Amino acid sequence: MAKFAQVIVDVPTMQTNRPFDYQIPTLWQAQLKPGMRVVVPFGKGKRRVQGFVIAISDEASFQGQLKPIIQVLDLQPVLNTELLALAKWLATRTFAFQISCMQTMLPSVMKASYVKKVQLVAGAPAAAKALFHGHSQLDVADLGSAELKQVLALQRQHLVTVSYQVHDRAKVKTVKAVQPLCSQAAYVAMAKKIPANAKRQHQLLDFLSQHATAKKPLPLPQITAATGLTLTHMHTGEQKGWLKVVALETYRDPYAKLAQVPRTQPLTLTAEQRTAVAQITAASEQQQAKTFLIEGVTGSGKTEIYLQTIQSAIAAGKTALMLVPEIALTPQMVTRVKGRFGQRVAVLHSGLSQGERYDEWRRIERGEAQVVVGARSAVFAPLTKIGLIVMDEEHETSYKQDDMPRYHARDVALWRARYHHCPVVLGSATPSLESRARAQKGVYQLIRLKKRANQQPLPEVTVVDMKNELKKTKESNFSSLMLQALRQRLVHKEQSVLMLNRRGFSSFVMCRDCGFVLKCPNCDISLTLHMDTHTMKCHYCGHEEPIPQICPNCHSRKIRYYGTGTQKVESELKQLLPQARVLRMDVDTTRRKGAYGKILHQFGQRQADILLGTQMIAKGLDFPEVTLVGVLNADTALGLPDFRASERTFQLLTQVSGRAGRAAKKGEVIIQTYNPEHYAIRLARHHDYEGFYKREMTLRHQGGYPPYYFTILLTASHPEENEAAKKIFQLMNQIKPALSPQAILLGPTPRAIARVNRRYYYQMVIKYKREPKLESVLAQIMQENQARNGIQIAIDREPLSFI
């Protein structure tokens, strides 16, 4: 039997970012496998940490005395061979710790929680015992600062010992269940000996005789629903030896209500769709790791292509993974996939409770689900024999993780596709320029869908110049054309969708006398007014304070609200169109679990005339009665200091325009803007993605930006501005000698929002095409620069935002 295990420990630093050898106790030598979680001693004290076994061998690389594994947490590996290899690749790719990558792949409840305990040594004096109040040990987390000082003093005198306990938070949900213990004939005989007035006992025996041959325990909730018998009656039967009450493992089903969704049949495909399905299915059958980019206008039937190619993969005995951006993971999409594949579908996204995510993950890991639908982290779903990976709305920025490991789901999907020899399908009406450029070069295979599946035309788009509107009327969020169109929909009992890409009531509060703007004390940004809570909030660190009545600077009472948020627009709508029923959808109204689905269900049931929201309403919505889409301010993203600002504006306008006229009724789109001549707005008006692609690629080439260059963003932060600035210049001097003359280094410079949560951020951007020495220098920087003296270093490969 193998005696030694290599373990990656849960200590996220570069010094521990390697496997450590541990001795495997005899008890576990036969059962321990790579991919299992263990508890191991670490360091010189009595510290215990969780770790992942990545290899088992007969010989140890460490020649000294090895510590033994303390506990094995799993009966089966939680990370299979593929995911262990993926974690290693991901750590290198994203300049992250292996332990961080491994934990990202698992539900959060499978992360260990650590408890630090202090215990008195034998023979401790009475003064020391008084602190413990008769208890044998104390939890350090429960101690106040004064008590903690006393404990530290006792530790220095060697009167207390400190121990660490590791708790596995992953809990299996169980229900009470009943296992009959006798034969049918025995139950009939028992019933004859029971008094006639013991009606419940007769009822129980009758039920048990009917189910005497049941091989599996019978869930109590089902018995109670059918007979009215309760747990008390079962305990009586258990005392008499008729049955045994056991705990039966069950799943928390986040979509239990969708169990009765009518099963749907594949739709008849258009010629364009048939061609797409044939190409993708052929690649899947031939086990080719091809990447297809479907560039299809909104409403062109991309989802049906996904469903029919997934069906082919399942028919071939394979599994399928379908990724959707977090904001587009609507009940509509889940309903469509569940309607086609039923109980074979598992769903993974952050809107589920921790227990629900854990249960869905277990269903996938046990092979009980063949199709996984989920957001970014679902790309790590423990599927085996993957035959197809689909990534809908592939251009969405929510596919990129903002903190360690800073991965893009598309990169991980492509890695898994190579591992499983299966195709990847990227779909979008407005593909990212990087993906479209790869298709142009032949790296991806381009499939274009130019027509809507229902043969309806794309909606007409009207652009309103708000500069002219302000000359005609008083300041309002609604142009006369927009108001007229909204009134027409109310008359015809049709629905409208209004998008404003800013939540809250107003952008900021300003004093009209001195110009003072109320800012967050922790961040370099103004606070946003929220009328529902009557507070000023910071959307970066969460700071909250009352709305000021008097200017803190000059003590004037001329405090005014500037800018527009969804709350303010909702208030104005109720004044202008009092008869309209309005539903608001933004981060504030969808904070509660299930709120997103509830609002969409209400709108789908015609309980509202207008759906007002932020960009989360731009994608994935398919309501047949929506004939008007209004964009209240198309310029929100154009003013951002980001080279992707035009691309994001074009994508958002095209996507939200596609919500109109998706059924038999003709759709109309009205875009309000202060920049009607901007090419992003002009080309979005004509749904001209190809025209936008050519124009934007020319500008990217001139400026030397992706996809013509690779980029890496390096950030240094510290509570003191001088320290952050000093560090970023040190890093620049370290990197410069390793770069060729062809590389471009931008900065160092303060970040656009230089202070967030009481930390100052400085950054520099490296643009390059081929730099063989760069990877090793960046790895060295991460190795040398831990979070010492308050400094934090972050390396982001191909960042989607430089703000």
KESEMI-402312 format. One line per 8 residues: number of its first residue (from 1); their letters; for each residue x, y, z of C-alpha. Coordinates in pm, whole numbers, plus 50000, padded with zeros to 5 digits. Last residue first. Example, Ala and Ser with C-alpha at 12.3 -4.5 7.8 and 13.67 -1.06 7.14 Angstrom:
# KESEMI-402312
2 = sa = 51367:49894:50714 | 51230:49550:50780 $
//
This chain:
# KESEMI-402312
803 = ifslperd = 48883:55126:48578 | 49092:54914:48341 | 48809:54674:48262 | 48795:54343:48076 | 49138:54241:48201 | 49341:54012:47971 | 49563:53866:48247 | 49513:54032:48586 $
795 = iaiqignr = 49805:54051:48829 | 49726:54178:49179 | 49971:54299:49445 | 49868:54390:49800 | 50088:54597:50034 | 49980:54617:50401 | 50331:54570:50539 | 50350:54227:50375 $
787 = aqneqmiq = 50067:54096:50159 | 50309:53873:49966 | 50540:54020:49707 | 50833:53790:49632 | 50650:53493:49478 | 50395:53710:49295 | 50678:53917:49147 | 50866:53600:49051 $
779 = alvselkp = 50560:53469:48863 | 50541:53805:48682 | 50910:53780:48588 | 50867:53419:48467 | 50567:53509:48248 | 50738:53814:48092 | 51055:53645:47962 | 50906:53504:47638 $
771 = erkykivm = 50734:53831:47540 | 50523:53793:47224 | 50249:54037:47128 | 50256:54290:47412 | 50063:54552:47605 | 50158:54589:47973 | 49925:54805:48182 | 50021:54984:48502 $
763 = qyyyrrnv = 49827:55040:48822 | 49803:55233:49146 | 49526:55171:49401 | 49478:55346:49735 | 49296:55152:50009 | 49030:55288:50243 | 48749:55082:50089 | 48827:55206:49739 $
755 = raiarptp = 49065:55490:49654 | 49197:55571:49305 | 48876:55538:49109 | 49042:55576:48767 | 49344:55385:48907 | 49649:55599:48991 | 49918:55580:48722 | 50220:55367:48637 $
747 = glliaqps = 50166:55398:48350 | 50128:55229:48013 | 50405:54987:47908 | 50425:54891:47543 | 50617:54583:47427 | 50805:54599:47093 | 51130:54714:47260 | 51147:54374:47439 $
739 = lapkiqnm = 51047:54343:47803 | 51252:54176:48079 | 51442:54495:48170 | 51110:54682:48221 | 50955:54436:48469 | 51162:54511:48782 | 51163:54887:48727 | 50785:54878:48681 $
731 = lqfikkaa = 50749:54674:48999 | 50942:54936:49198 | 50722:55209:49044 | 50409:55019:49156 | 50548:54986:49508 | 50628:55355:49555 | 50278:55454:49440 | 50109:55212:49681 $
723 = eneephsa = 50332:55326:49969 | 50273:55696:49895 | 49894:55646:49890 | 49882:55491:50238 | 49614:55220:50290 | 49799:55011:50028 | 49734:54886:49675 | 49946:54768:49382 $
715 = tllitfyy = 49788:54670:49049 | 49931:54502:48737 | 49705:54474:48432 | 49821:54241:48157 | 49731:54288:47792 | 49767:54090:47469 | 49779:54307:47157 | 49592:54323:46826 $
707 = ppyggqhr = 49269:54193:46990 | 49321:54397:47197 | 49467:54751:47185 | 49740:54921:46979 | 49562:55254:46936 | 49556:55245:46555 | 49468:54875:46549 | 49191:54927:46804 $
699 = ltmerkyf = 49048:55212:46595 | 49045:55000:46279 | 48892:54710:46472 | 48614:54942:46595 | 48512:55048:46243 | 48520:54694:46100 | 48329:54541:46392 | 48071:54822:46392 $
691 = geydhhra = 47992:54763:46025 | 47964:54389:46086 | 47734:54447:46384 | 47489:54664:46191 | 47162:54650:46389 | 47073:54975:46203 | 47032:55185:46521 | 47329:55002:46672 $
683 = lriayhep = 47540:55152:46390 | 47447:55513:46476 | 47480:55453:46852 | 47829:55304:46829 | 47927:55555:46559 | 47851:55856:46779 | 47626:56095:46583 | 47333:56078:46827 $
675 = nytqiive = 47553:56182:47123 | 47311:56331:47385 | 47105:56012:47367 | 46753:55871:47387 | 46703:55540:47204 | 46350:55442:47097 | 46285:55085:46981 | 45972:54955:46808 $
667 = gkkaarga = 45843:54598:46764 | 45581:54452:46533 | 45344:54196:46685 | 45377:53830:46586 | 45644:53739:46844 | 45987:53885:46928 | 45875:54243:46860 | 46103:54414:47114 $
659 = rgsvqtll = 46365:54242:47334 | 46622:54268:47051 | 46665:54639:47113 | 46809:54549:47455 | 47082:54341:47294 | 47170:54592:47023 | 47186:54880:47271 | 47399:54679:47516 $
651 = qftresar = 47640:54554:47251 | 47690:54899:47098 | 47750:55059:47438 | 47990:54783:47542 | 48191:54817:47220 | 48206:55195:47254 | 48335:55177:47614 | 48594:54904:47537 $
643 = fdplglat = 48888:55151:47536 | 48795:55250:47891 | 48785:55598:48047 | 48402:55588:48083 | 48204:55853:47897 | 48042:55612:47653 | 47905:55388:47931 | 47611:55608:48033 $
635 = danlvgvl = 47553:55757:47686 | 47244:55558:47584 | 47022:55739:47833 | 46655:55645:47853 | 46668:55335:47633 | 46309:55246:47541 | 46185:54910:47416 | 45832:54890:47279 $
627 = tvepfdlg = 45640:54588:47147 | 45662:54359:47449 | 45357:54129:47431 | 45555:53821:47319 | 45793:53829:47617 | 46141:53682:47566 | 46401:53816:47808 | 46755:53672:47781 $
619 = kaimqtgl = 46941:53999:47766 | 46883:54369:47827 | 46692:54338:48156 | 47012:54312:48365 | 47125:54638:48202 | 46923:54839:48456 | 46548:54822:48488 | 46197:54944:48418 $
611 = lidaqrqg = 45933:54688:48313 | 45618:54867:48201 | 45260:54741:48173 | 45253:54519:48480 | 45057:54213:48596 | 45068:54077:48238 | 45159:53724:48357 | 45504:53761:48199 $
603 = fqhlikgy = 45560:54079:48401 | 45467:53904:48726 | 45688:53606:48633 | 45978:53841:48554 | 45944:54009:48895 | 45927:53671:49075 | 46226:53530:48888 | 46449:53820:48992 $
595 = agkrrttd = 46316:53817:49348 | 46403:53448:49399 | 46653:53520:49676 | 46637:53881:49789 | 46865:54142:49632 | 46649:54174:49320 | 46495:54514:49404 | 46829:54677:49495 $
587 = vdmrlvra = 47032:54525:49210 | 46780:54652:48956 | 46432:54561:48833 | 46140:54804:48872 | 45782:54700:48787 | 45539:54971:48672 | 45160:54956:48635 | 45058:55252:48421 $
579 = qpllqkle = 44748:55460:48516 | 44957:55733:48681 | 45152:55794:48358 | 45346:56121:48410 | 45352:56114:48792 | 45407:55738:48824 | 45674:55756:48555 | 45858:56030:48748 $
571 = sevkqtgt = 45881:55811:49062 | 46003:55513:48857 | 46260:55738:48689 | 46386:55852:49031 | 46413:55494:49157 | 46596:55387:48840 | 46862:55656:48883 | 46908:56001:48738 $
563 = gyyrikrs = 47165:56274:48780 | 47165:56551:49035 | 46988:56590:49370 | 47000:56930:49541 | 47125:57068:49875 | 47057:57442:49905 | 47035:57441:50286 | 47378:57607:50320 $
555 = hcnpciqp = 47612:57493:50597 | 47922:57578:50388 | 48099:57238:50390 | 47862:56988:50555 | 47577:57126:50335 | 47252:57103:50535 | 46974:56845:50490 | 47217:56556:50443 $
547 = ipeehgcy = 47071:56214:50348 | 47170:55969:50625 | 47479:55745:50589 | 47577:55417:50421 | 47914:55262:50330 | 47871:54952:50109 | 48231:54944:49980 | 48181:55004:49607 $
539 = hckmthtd = 47816:55105:49558 | 47847:55373:49826 | 47509:55462:49972 | 47327:55781:50080 | 47014:55697:50278 | 46637:55736:50277 | 46595:55354:50249 | 46358:55369:49949 $
531 = mhltlsid = 46496:55711:49849 | 46846:55588:49766 | 47097:55867:49688 | 47435:55762:49557 | 47761:55858:49732 | 48041:56020:49532 | 48362:55830:49460 | 48721:55812:49589 $
523 = cnpcklvf = 48640:55549:49848 | 48638:55511:50228 | 48480:55842:50337 | 48229:55816:50048 | 48169:56154:49888 | 47901:56424:49930 | 47954:56680:49655 | 48028:57043:49758 $
515 = gcdrcmvf = 47952:57293:49480 | 47958:57593:49716 | 47605:57736:49685 | 47428:57468:49481 | 47533:57194:49726 | 47551:56859:49549 | 47395:56514:49597 | 47494:56235:49357 $
507 = ssfgrrnl = 47378:55994:49089 | 47013:56014:49183 | 46747:55765:49291 | 46937:55434:49290 | 47038:55218:48996 | 47209:55331:48677 | 47193:55181:48328 | 46844:55299:48243 $
499 = mlvsqekh = 46636:55056:48040 | 46263:55074:47972 | 46062:54769:47858 | 45707:54816:47730 | 45396:54599:47722 | 45083:54605:47504 | 44729:54691:47618 | 44661:54891:47297 $
491 = vlrqrlaq = 44590:55209:47499 | 44885:55145:47733 | 45112:55082:47436 | 45005:55412:47277 | 45079:55599:47603 | 45435:55457:47608 | 45490:55567:47246 | 45370:55923:47324 $
483 = lmlssfns = 45596:55940:47629 | 45899:55825:47426 | 45827:56075:47147 | 45790:56364:47396 | 46129:56277:47543 | 46135:56124:47888 | 46397:56171:48161 | 46281:56529:48205 $
475 = ektkklen = 46432:56878:48212 | 46172:57131:48098 | 46065:57115:47734 | 46167:57240:47390 | 46539:57322:47435 | 46588:57009:47649 | 46447:56797:47368 | 46705:56933:47122 $
467 = kmdvvtve = 46993:56819:47343 | 46806:56491:47398 | 46864:56382:47038 | 46616:56096:46989 | 46727:55788:46795 | 46452:55574:46640 | 46502:55200:46593 | 46269:54984:46384 $
459 = plpqqnar = 46245:54631:46518 | 46414:54342:46335 | 46185:54192:46073 | 45974:53884:46150 | 46083:53555:45983 | 45995:53367:46305 | 46357:53243:46335 | 46494:53595:46292 $
451 = kklrilqy = 46730:53634:45999 | 47108:53679:45956 | 47233:53372:46140 | 47612:53358:46088 | 47831:53059:46174 | 48202:53138:46214 | 48450:52856:46281 | 48706:52970:46539 $
443 = vgkqarar = 49083:52993:46472 | 48995:53082:46111 | 49152:53428:46125 | 48813:53602:46097 | 48677:53367:46366 | 48962:53475:46594 | 48874:53839:46519 | 48509:53773:46614 $
435 = selsptas = 48620:53620:46944 | 48846:53914:47038 | 48590:54169:46916 | 48335:54027:47158 | 48036:53881:46977 | 47724:54097:46928 | 47423:53875:46853 | 47599:53614:47063 $
427 = glvvpchh = 47686:53243:47079 | 48004:53053:47156 | 47973:52678:47088 | 48257:52459:47214 | 48323:52123:47047 | 48445:51804:47218 | 48781:51630:47257 | 48730:51590:47636 $
419 = yrarwlav = 49058:51755:47740 | 49051:52003:47450 | 48694:52099:47543 | 48798:52137:47908 | 49069:52389:47810 | 48826:52578:47581 | 48570:52602:47862 | 48839:52729:48103 $
411 = drahyrpm = 48940:53004:47859 | 48573:53100:47801 | 48506:53113:48178 | 48764:53392:48212 | 48987:53349:48516 | 49104:53591:48784 | 49174:53329:49055 | 49171:53542:49261 $
403 = ddqkyste = 48931:53833:49222 | 48731:53987:48938 | 48615:53667:48765 | 48538:53715:48396 | 48217:53564:48255 | 48031:53869:48392 | 48186:54071:48106 | 47935:53931:47855 $
395 = heedmvil = 48064:53873:47501 | 47980:53500:47507 | 47606:53569:47525 | 47556:53190:47544 | 47850:52958:47612 | 47778:52600:47506 | 48004:52303:47587 | 47939:51969:47412 $
387 = giktlpaf = 48023:51599:47450 | 48148:51599:47809 | 48236:51244:47922 | 48249:51342:48291 | 48080:51637:48458 | 48223:51781:48781 | 48094:52137:48711 | 48395:52373:48679 $
379 = vasragvv = 48232:52585:48404 | 47945:52623:48652 | 48155:52902:48810 | 48050:53150:48538 | 47672:53094:48536 | 47485:52769:48505 | 47300:52504:48310 | 47432:52150:48355 $
371 = vqaegrei = 47299:51863:48142 | 47355:51492:48215 | 47241:51494:48577 | 47248:51185:48803 | 47618:51122:48733 | 47712:51125:49101 | 47918:51446:49061 | 47626:51619:48887 $
363 = rrwedyre = 47376:51527:49159 | 47634:51623:49424 | 47680:51970:49265 | 47302:52021:49266 | 47299:51927:49635 | 47583:52165:49725 | 47428:52449:49527 | 47097:52395:49707 $
355 = gqslgshl = 47270:52393:50047 | 47455:52717:49973 | 47131:52883:49867 | 47083:52938:49495 | 47114:53282:49333 | 47490:53228:49286 | 47443:52983:49000 | 47438:52609:48929 $
347 = vavrqgfr = 47140:52426:48771 | 47114:52051:48712 | 46916:51906:48419 | 46840:51532:48371 | 46517:51587:48563 | 46345:51733:48257 | 46541:51755:47928 | 46333:51978:47697 $
339 = gkvrtvmq = 46113:52159:47950 | 46409:52177:48188 | 46610:52362:47918 | 46325:52600:47837 | 46231:52654:48203 | 46594:52728:48293 | 46606:52991:48017 | 46280:53156:48126 $
331 = ptlaiepv = 46375:53130:48494 | 46645:53380:48401 | 47018:53317:48403 | 47071:53626:48189 | 47218:53837:48470 | 47461:53562:48566 | 47585:53510:48209 | 47483:53175:48057 $
323 = lmlatkga = 47689:52857:48039 | 47554:52529:47902 | 47745:52208:47978 | 47662:51880:47809 | 47698:51510:47890 | 47770:51218:47654 | 47585:50892:47584 | 47545:50962:47210 $
315 = aiasqitq = 47179:51058:47265 | 47300:51308:47525 | 47527:51478:47269 | 47248:51488:47009 | 47008:51647:47259 | 47273:51909:47344 | 47291:51992:46971 | 46911:52030:46963 $
307 = lyietkgs = 46899:52251:47273 | 47184:52482:47167 | 47036:52531:46819 | 46699:52608:46981 | 46870:52870:47198 | 47028:53038:46892 | 46686:53094:46736 | 46743:53414:46534 $
299 = gtvgeilf = 46558:53628:46792 | 46846:53871:46833 | 47072:53850:46527 | 47306:53550:46519 | 47685:53537:46530 | 47742:53173:46625 | 48112:53122:46697 | 48212:52755:46676 $
291 = tkaqqqes = 48520:52618:46853 | 48642:52275:46744 | 48771:52015:46990 | 48681:51732:46751 | 48528:51414:46891 | 48394:51301:46549 | 48038:51285:46689 | 48077:51627:46853 $
283 = aatiqava = 48222:51785:46537 | 47938:51639:46329 | 47680:51772:46579 | 47824:52124:46554 | 47820:52131:46172 | 47471:51977:46140 | 47320:52207:46405 | 47456:52517:46231 $
275 = trqeatlt = 47332:52412:45886 | 46988:52331:46026 | 46970:52672:46198 | 47040:52860:45874 | 46780:52652:45682 | 46521:52721:45954 | 46457:52456:46215 | 46129:52288:46308 $
267 = lpqtrpvq = 46108:52293:46687 | 46227:52011:46914 | 45951:51888:47148 | 45864:52036:47484 | 45792:51864:47815 | 45533:52049:48020 | 45684:52203:48336 | 45562:51995:48632 $
259 = alkaypdr = 45905:51969:48795 | 45948:52346:48750 | 45811:52414:49099 | 46093:52203:49247 | 46347:52438:49089 | 46585:52493:49380 | 46563:52120:49471 | 46725:52048:49809 $
251 = ytelavvk = 46816:51682:49765 | 46729:51393:49996 | 46915:51146:50219 | 46684:50924:50424 | 46713:50925:50802 | 46561:50607:50947 | 46250:50508:51143 | 46229:50127:51173 $
243 = lwgkqegt = 45911:49926:51152 | 45683:49679:51324 | 45902:49624:51634 | 45637:49748:51881 | 45851:50045:51980 | 45894:50129:51608 | 45518:50125:51553 | 45470:50373:51837 $
235 = hmhtltlg = 45753:50587:51692 | 45573:50581:51356 | 45249:50705:51516 | 45440:50999:51669 | 45604:51071:51329 | 45259:51132:51179 | 44987:50928:51004 | 44754:51146:50794 $
227 = taatiqpl = 44734:50870:50532 | 44856:50998:50192 | 45019:51330:50294 | 45163:51173:50610 | 45312:50881:50412 | 45464:51121:50156 | 45617:51339:50432 | 45751:51019:50599 $
219 = plpkkata = 45969:50913:50305 | 45942:50531:50247 | 46266:50337:50306 | 46384:50140:50001 | 46320:49773:49922 | 45945:49796:49971 | 45806:49440:50011 | 45599:49521:50320 $
211 = hqslfdll = 45438:49821:50145 | 45071:49714:50155 | 45124:49538:50492 | 45280:49857:50630 | 44980:50072:50530 | 44733:49826:50689 | 44949:49810:51001 | 44947:50191:51025 $
203 = qhqrkana = 44570:50214:50977 | 44512:49944:51237 | 44740:50135:51478 | 44548:50456:51402 | 44212:50286:51467 | 44294:50141:51808 | 43917:50096:51873 | 43921:49746:51720 $
195 = pikkamav = 44177:49620:51972 | 44494:49485:51809 | 44536:49103:51789 | 44386:49068:51440 | 44616:49346:51308 | 44922:49146:51411 | 44822:48856:51183 | 44779:49087:50884 $
187 = yaaqsclp = 45122:49245:50958 | 45284:48901:50974 | 45130:48799:50640 | 45269:49111:50471 | 45617:49035:50600 | 45788:49232:50875 | 46046:49514:50912 | 45888:49802:50717 $
179 = qvakvtkv = 46142:50088:50664 | 46004:50436:50737 | 46165:50767:50642 | 46254:51091:50820 | 46408:51345:50585 | 46777:51421:50527 | 46981:51712:50393 | 47355:51644:50361 $
171 = kardhvqy = 47579:51894:50534 | 47894:52049:50388 | 48039:52270:50662 | 48344:52050:50720 | 48489:52172:51049 | 48861:52199:51123 | 48976:52240:51482 | 49286:52430:51589 $
163 = svtvlhqr = 49450:52391:51929 | 49610:52635:52171 | 49755:52521:52505 | 49731:52717:52828 | 49957:52767:53128 | 50278:52798:52923 | 50356:53136:53089 | 50350:53305:52745 $
155 = qlalvqkl = 50015:53131:52682 | 49877:53269:53009 | 49968:53623:52898 | 49802:53560:52559 | 49488:53437:52738 | 49479:53750:52957 | 49512:53978:52653 | 49228:53787:52482 $
147 = easgldav = 49006:53842:52786 | 49059:54220:52761 | 48997:54219:52382 | 48675:54016:52411 | 48673:53639:52363 | 48413:53449:52159 | 48637:53395:51852 | 48903:53239:52078 $
139 = dlqshghf = 48665:52951:52166 | 48729:52851:52527 | 48819:52519:52691 | 48749:52311:53004 | 48472:52540:53124 | 48441:52632:53493 | 48441:53007:53437 | 48749:52986:53204 $
131 = lakaaapa = 48900:53316:53325 | 48875:53199:53688 | 49090:52894:53605 | 49395:53120:53547 | 49362:53281:53889 | 49312:52933:54044 | 49658:52820:53928 | 49705:52570:53639 $
123 = gavlqvkk = 49778:52213:53755 | 49690:52046:53426 | 49711:52278:53126 | 49414:52504:53053 | 49265:52488:52701 | 49245:52744:52419 | 49042:52676:52102 | 49076:52815:51746 $
115 = vysakmvs = 48792:52714:51513 | 48842:52686:51136 | 48572:52656:50874 | 48658:52434:50579 | 48542:52510:50227 | 48291:52248:50113 | 48005:52487:50192 | 48138:52715:49914 $
107 = plmtqmcs = 48050:52464:49643 | 48369:52335:49476 | 48574:52448:49175 | 48676:52779:49335 | 48826:52580:49624 | 49068:52408:49388 | 49172:52734:49223 | 49234:52904:49559 $
99 = iqfaftrt = 49440:52603:49677 | 49653:52622:49362 | 49739:52984:49439 | 49693:53234:49157 | 49902:53382:48874 | 49600:53336:48641 | 49749:53092:48388 | 49977:52915:48636 $
91 = alwkalal = 49699:52856:48890 | 49458:52762:48610 | 49690:52493:48474 | 49727:52329:48819 | 49354:52354:48887 | 49275:52200:48545 | 49499:51900:48619 | 49315:51840:48948 $
83 = letnlvpq = 48983:51896:48767 | 49064:51628:48507 | 49177:51367:48760 | 48859:51410:48967 | 48809:51664:49245 | 48569:51561:49524 | 48744:51222:49554 | 48525:50959:49727 $
75 = ldlvqiip = 48469:50881:50097 | 48562:51236:50193 | 48691:51421:50501 | 49001:51212:50582 | 49148:51306:50922 | 49481:51358:51097 | 49727:51292:50812 | 50063:51197:50965 $
67 = klqgqfsa = 50361:51430:51008 | 50683:51336:50831 | 51028:51313:50996 | 51295:51422:50748 | 51375:51303:50393 | 51108:51496:50203 | 51050:51353:49851 | 50844:51072:50003 $
59 = edsiaivf = 50834:50721:49855 | 50547:50479:49802 | 50332:50741:49635 | 49998:50923:49644 | 49918:51241:49450 | 49699:51555:49464 | 49553:51518:49814 | 49366:51838:49894 $
51 = gqvrrkgk = 49413:52021:50225 | 49229:52140:50533 | 49428:52293:50814 | 49532:52209:51169 | 49765:52430:51373 | 49918:52265:51677 | 50242:52463:51652 | 50542:52422:51420 $
43 = gfpvvvrm = 50359:52454:51089 | 50078:52242:50953 | 49888:51944:51092 | 49660:51783:50831 | 49286:51755:50765 | 49204:51580:50436 | 49006:51647:50120 | 49008:51383:49846 $
35 = gpklqaqw = 49123:51453:49489 | 49397:51190:49484 | 49284:50871:49664 | 49285:50748:50027 | 49093:50424:50088 | 49360:50153:50118 | 49612:50358:50315 | 49345:50507:50543 $
27 = ltpiqydf = 49379:50295:50859 | 49753:50249:50804 | 49810:50624:50862 | 49920:50811:50547 | 50240:51010:50608 | 50239:51360:50471 | 50444:51529:50198 | 50372:51893:50109 $
19 = prntqmtp = 50254:52005:49763 | 50334:52358:49642 | 50187:52706:49685 | 50298:52723:50050 | 50556:52999:49993 | 50322:53167:49739 | 50058:53215:50009 | 49706:53074:50038 $
11 = vdvivqaf = 49729:52835:50337 | 49469:52564:50273 | 49728:52292:50210 | 49811:52118:49880 | 49888:51759:49987 | 50124:51493:49852 | 50043:51164:50019 | 50276:50893:50148 $
3 = kam = 50233:50526:50241 | 50113:50357:49925 | 50000:50000:50000 $
//
